[in-house]
Amino acid sequence: MGAQVCKQVERRKAILTEKKTLCDLLESCGDTFPCCDYRPPDRKAWMLGLNPEKLRINEIVWPGTHDSATNKIGIPCITRPFAQCQSLSIYNQLVRGNRVLDIRVQKDRRVCHGILVTYSVDVVIGDIKKFLSETESEIIILEVRTEFGHQDPPNFERYLGEQLGEFLIHQDDHIFEKTIAEILPKRIICIWKPRNSPQPKPGGPLWSAGYLKDNWIDTDLPWTKFESNLKHLGEQPPVTSRKFFYRVENTVTPQADNPVVCVKPVTGRIHGFARLFIAQCVSRGISDRLQIFSVDFIDVNFVDACVSCTLARIQGKA
């Protein structure tokens, strides 16, 4: 018992030290970057506001959400706090400006996070279609994967094709250099990541797992995650010379051996440092690597940071 108590005391010290390191960096370096004061006049249509005829896919800093469809997962006040990473519906996230969705499914096509489940993926599809019907030029990256430890939904690739066919942007390495206007009226890059089923075929309506990469580490330590994100991002080629999407997640993860295992207070340790991360990318000369930037509990400040960084990139300032 005594050893366990000592371990937890040391863990709390490490967390506080790492949060202080981030705060000190923010105080000494600031979180400003080119165009950081920009606020899109309409977050629901912020891509339209940046001119679809000029905005290229590889210029976008895509705001995304981690475990996107967990707003109603589990049992409220009982199991939900251990798995809920978003409080907004998919539709409301898109309206707020999110453009990358991370959807985990199990065999029966229900969305899940670990062993906890929520609504059918049909709800996700319905929200996406509603949003697309209300906008003209917004492109969405939809990542759907079979959750770890679960089996693939039967015939799921065909299901996605039938549900989203009219909107799907077919797998094409030339997409990255194209403008949004050149892609329209297609609106969705759908990346399907099965565990056992065959990967989507080249040139088909769905994109395979290799088109969305990341270097996720399992930690609840905010500075450790922050520096890991910068390190791995710096190892990537610039967005103008790669043919895949690379994601950085501004999140930290509850650990089973820690007394604090609810998502919101844990991820809150790093949540407020998204602008600092972008500023550090600029100051370290790796802002040309930044592409998908995801977060738990997305808010407008996070969206605005990604959109303003996109504007800076368009203007050749980042």
C-alpha positions in Angstrom: 0.0 0.0 0.0 2.8 2.4 0.9 4.6 1.8 -2.4 1.4 2.5 -4.3 0.8 5.8 -2.4 4.4 6.9 -3.1 3.9 6.1 -6.8 0.7 8.2 -6.9 2.4 11.1 -5.1 5.3 11.0 -7.6 2.8 10.9 -10.5 1.0 14.0 -9.2 4.3 15.8 -8.9 5.1 14.9 -12.5 1.8 16.1 -13.7 2.1 19.4 -11.9 5.7 19.8 -13.1 4.7 19.2 -16.7 1.8 21.6 -16.5 4.1 24.3 -15.1 6.6 23.6 -17.9 3.9 24.4 -20.5 2.8 27.5 -18.6 6.3 28.7 -18.4 6.8 28.2 -22.1 3.6 30.1 -22.8 4.7 32.9 -20.6 8.2 33.2 -22.1 7.3 32.6 -25.8 3.7 33.4 -26.1 1.1 31.7 -28.3 0.9 34.2 -31.2 1.6 33.4 -34.8 0.9 35.0 -38.1 -2.8 35.8 -38.7 -3.6 34.4 -35.2 -6.1 37.2 -34.6 -8.3 36.1 -37.5 -11.8 34.9 -36.7 -13.8 33.4 -39.5 -17.1 35.3 -40.0 -19.0 32.0 -40.4 -17.4 28.9 -38.9 -20.1 26.8 -40.5 -18.7 27.8 -43.9 -15.1 28.8 -43.1 -13.6 27.1 -46.2 -16.0 29.1 -48.3 -14.7 32.2 -46.6 -11.1 31.4 -47.6 -12.1 31.1 -51.3 -12.5 27.5 -52.6 -11.0 28.5 -56.0 -7.7 29.3 -54.4 -7.6 27.1 -51.2 -5.7 23.9 -51.9 -6.2 20.7 -49.9 -2.6 20.6 -48.8 -2.8 24.2 -47.5 -5.5 23.4 -45.0 -4.8 23.0 -41.3 -7.7 20.8 -40.5 -9.4 21.1 -37.1 -10.5 17.6 -36.0 -12.0 15.8 -33.1 -10.7 12.7 -31.2 -13.3 10.0 -30.6 -15.8 12.2 -32.4 -19.1 10.4 -31.7 -18.9 9.9 -27.9 -21.2 12.7 -26.8 -23.8 10.1 -25.6 -21.6 7.1 -24.9 -22.2 4.9 -21.9 -24.4 5.7 -19.0 -24.7 9.4 -17.9 -22.8 10.2 -14.7 -21.7 6.6 -14.4 -19.6 5.2 -17.3 -19.9 8.2 -19.6 -17.1 10.4 -18.0 -14.6 7.5 -18.6 -15.1 7.5 -22.4 -16.7 10.8 -23.4 -14.3 12.9 -25.5 -16.9 15.2 -27.1 -20.0 16.9 -25.7 -21.4 18.0 -29.1 -23.2 16.0 -31.7 -21.4 15.4 -35.0 -23.7 18.0 -36.7 -22.9 20.6 -34.0 -19.2 19.9 -34.3 -19.3 20.5 -38.0 -21.3 23.7 -37.6 -18.7 24.9 -35.1 -16.0 24.3 -37.7 -14.7 20.8 -37.2 -13.7 19.1 -40.4 -12.1 15.8 -39.4 -14.1 13.0 -37.7 -12.7 10.1 -35.9 -15.4 7.4 -35.7 -14.8 4.0 -34.0 -17.3 1.1 -34.7 -17.9 -2.4 -33.7 -19.5 -5.4 -35.4 -23.1 -4.3 -35.1 -22.3 -0.8 -36.6 -22.6 0.9 -33.3 -20.1 3.6 -32.4 -17.9 2.5 -29.5 -14.9 3.6 -27.4 -13.3 0.6 -25.8 -16.1 -1.5 -24.3 -18.6 1.3 -24.1 -21.1 1.8 -26.9 -23.4 4.5 -28.1 -25.7 5.1 -31.1 -25.5 3.5 -34.6 -23.1 4.9 -37.2 -26.4 5.8 -39.1 -26.7 8.8 -36.7 -23.2 10.0 -37.7 -24.1 9.6 -41.4 -27.3 11.5 -40.9 -25.6 14.4 -39.2 -23.0 14.6 -42.0 -25.6 14.6 -44.7 -27.6 17.3 -42.9 -24.5 19.5 -42.6 -23.6 19.0 -46.3 -27.1 19.9 -47.4 -26.8 23.2 -45.6 -23.3 24.2 -47.0 -21.7 24.4 -50.4 -17.9 24.2 -50.2 -16.9 22.5 -46.9 -14.8 19.3 -47.3 -14.9 16.7 -44.5 -12.3 14.0 -43.7 -14.2 11.1 -42.3 -12.1 8.4 -40.7 -14.0 5.2 -39.7 -12.1 2.4 -38.0 -13.0 -0.8 -36.2 -12.2 -0.2 -32.6 -9.3 -2.2 -31.0 -10.5 -5.6 -29.8 -13.6 -5.6 -31.9 -14.6 -7.2 -35.2 -15.3 -5.4 -38.5 -18.9 -4.8 -39.3 -20.0 -7.1 -42.2 -20.0 -5.6 -45.6 -19.2 -2.2 -44.1 -17.2 -0.9 -47.1 -20.3 -1.4 -49.3 -22.5 0.2 -46.6 -20.3 3.4 -46.6 -20.4 3.5 -50.4 -24.1 3.2 -50.5 -24.7 5.8 -47.8 -22.2 8.4 -49.0 -21.6 7.6 -52.6 -22.7 10.9 -54.1 -20.3 12.8 -51.8 -17.3 10.6 -51.9 -14.0 11.9 -53.2 -12.3 8.9 -54.8 -8.8 7.9 -53.7 -6.4 9.9 -55.8 -2.9 11.1 -54.9 -3.4 14.2 -57.0 -6.1 15.5 -54.7 -3.6 17.1 -52.3 -2.6 19.7 -54.9 -6.1 20.5 -56.0 -8.3 23.4 -54.9 -11.6 22.8 -53.2 -13.3 24.2 -56.2 -11.7 21.6 -58.4 -13.0 18.8 -56.2 -16.6 20.0 -55.7 -19.4 18.8 -55.7 -17.7 15.9 -54.0 -17.3 16.6 -50.3 -16.0 13.7 -48.3 -12.6 12.0 -48.1 -13.6 8.8 -46.3 -10.8 6.7 -44.8 -11.9 3.2 -43.9 -9.6 1.3 -41.5 -10.8 -2.3 -41.0 -9.0 -4.7 -38.7 -9.4 -7.9 -40.7 -11.3 -7.1 -43.8 -9.4 -6.1 -47.0 -8.2 -2.5 -47.3 -10.0 -0.3 -49.8 -8.6 -0.7 -53.3 -6.6 2.1 -55.0 -8.8 4.5 -57.0 -11.9 3.4 -55.3 -14.5 5.6 -53.4 -12.8 4.9 -50.0 -9.3 5.7 -48.9 -7.1 3.1 -47.2 -5.4 3.4 -43.8 -2.1 4.6 -45.1 -3.6 7.9 -46.1 -4.1 9.0 -42.5 -1.1 8.6 -40.2 -0.2 9.7 -36.7 2.2 8.9 -33.9 -0.1 8.6 -30.9 1.4 8.0 -27.5 -0.5 6.7 -24.5 0.3 9.2 -21.7 -1.5 11.5 -19.3 1.5 13.8 -19.0 0.9 17.1 -21.0 4.5 18.2 -21.6 5.5 14.7 -22.6 2.7 14.6 -25.2 3.4 18.2 -26.4 7.1 17.5 -27.0 6.3 14.1 -28.6 3.9 15.8 -31.0 6.5 18.3 -32.0 9.2 15.7 -32.4 7.2 13.4 -34.6 5.7 16.3 -36.6 9.2 17.6 -37.3 10.1 14.2 -38.8 7.4 14.4 -41.4 7.9 15.8 -44.9 6.2 19.2 -45.7 2.6 19.0 -46.6 3.5 20.0 -50.2 5.5 16.9 -50.8 3.5 14.1 -49.1 0.6 12.1 -50.3 -1.0 11.3 -47.0 -2.6 13.2 -44.2 -0.7 13.4 -40.9 -2.6 14.0 -37.6 -1.4 15.6 -34.4 -3.7 15.2 -31.3 -3.7 17.9 -28.7 -4.9 15.3 -26.1 -3.7 13.3 -23.2 -5.2 10.0 -22.0 -6.3 8.8 -18.6 -4.2 6.0 -17.2 -5.7 3.0 -15.4 -3.3 3.2 -12.5 -4.1 6.9 -11.8 -6.9 8.1 -9.5 -8.1 10.6 -12.1 -9.5 8.4 -14.9 -12.2 10.7 -16.3 -11.4 12.1 -19.7 -12.3 15.8 -19.3 -10.1 16.7 -16.3 -7.2 14.7 -17.7 -7.3 16.1 -21.3 -7.8 19.5 -19.7 -4.1 19.4 -18.8 -3.2 20.1 -22.4 -6.4 21.4 -23.9 -5.7 25.1 -23.5 -2.2 24.9 -25.2 -3.3 24.4 -28.8 -2.3 27.9 -29.9 1.0 27.5 -28.1 1.6 24.3 -30.1 1.0 26.1 -33.4 3.2 29.0 -32.3 5.9 26.5 -31.4 5.6 24.9 -34.9 6.2 28.3 -36.4 9.1 29.2 -34.2 10.8 25.8 -34.7 10.3 26.0 -38.5 8.0 23.1 -38.8 4.7 24.8 -39.4 4.8 23.5 -43.0 4.3 20.0 -41.6 1.1 20.7 -39.6 -2.0 19.3 -41.3 -4.7 17.6 -39.1 -4.9 19.0 -35.6 -7.4 17.2 -33.3 -8.7 17.8 -29.8 -11.1 16.5 -27.2 -14.1 18.7 -26.4 -13.7 21.0 -29.4 -14.3 24.7 -29.0 -14.3 27.8 -31.2 -10.9 29.0 -30.0 -9.4 25.8 -31.3 -11.2 26.0 -34.6 -10.2 29.6 -35.1 -6.5 28.8 -34.4 -6.5 26.2 -37.2 -8.4 28.4 -39.6 -6.1 31.4 -38.9 -3.0 29.1 -39.4 -4.5 28.1 -42.7 -4.9 31.7 -43.7 -1.3 32.4 -42.8 -0.2 29.5 -45.0 -2.3 30.8 -47.9 -0.6 34.2 -47.5 2.9 32.6 -47.3 3.4 33.6 -43.7 3.5 30.1 -42.1 
